[in-house]
């Protein structure tokens, strides 16, 4: 009886180990393919003068720093984090906690951003907003194409600028957070990426950010 139980346990362990190995190989291939697709897409869509990559854990994503051939946006920093598709045991947990692939985008413009404004998907940040100036900002709910967001701003007109960027560049169903940040003088975006669509969406962000933000901000520089 004891021998049968031990044999059954060994068989289960061997089967689980086999599944883990197969999932590791399959998940690793998927994540590597995704990284290659994103990198190729970004390099094709963005006009680069220089580029630097740092890979995260081998199969979990990368951080890219791109110097742009753009007079108004000198640099864009992109961080891609992928769910651990290679881990058969941890992968289900990521779905339970609603974790997904994420793309963090920081654009550093050559013009001054004089204000703070945020559009944040409701309930995305479980532990609360990590916004330094949160206490100083007005707050108001917003619905974008059926999706619920929270806005934080000094001037409502700045939220309208961010809405325009969303409408022109990023589907609201894949948007988590978009912002103008005065302290660090950056445009920030966090989204769920699509390997076939996102490189073009980022190209549009680089193109439209100066058009939507720059003209009015330029007038403020001379006031």
Secondary structure as GFF3:
##gff-version 3
##sequence-region A 1 223
A	DSSP	alpha_helix	2	45	.	.	.	ID=ss1
A	DSSP	beta_strand	48	55	.	.	.	ID=ss2
A	DSSP	beta_strand	61	68	.	.	.	ID=ss3
A	DSSP	beta_strand	73	81	.	.	.	ID=ss4
A	DSSP	alpha_helix	91	96	.	.	.	ID=ss5
A	DSSP	beta_strand	102	109	.	.	.	ID=ss6
A	DSSP	beta_strand	117	121	.	.	.	ID=ss7
A	DSSP	three_ten_helix	134	136	.	.	.	ID=ss8
A	DSSP	beta_strand	138	144	.	.	.	ID=ss9
A	DSSP	beta_strand	147	153	.	.	.	ID=ss10
A	DSSP	alpha_helix	156	169	.	.	.	ID=ss11
A	DSSP	three_ten_helix	172	174	.	.	.	ID=ss12
A	DSSP	beta_strand	175	181	.	.	.	ID=ss13
A	DSSP	beta_strand	186	191	.	.	.	ID=ss14
A	DSSP	alpha_helix	198	209	.	.	.	ID=ss15
A	DSSP	pi_helix	210	214	.	.	.	ID=ss16
A	DSSP	alpha_helix	215	221	.	.	.	ID=ss17
###
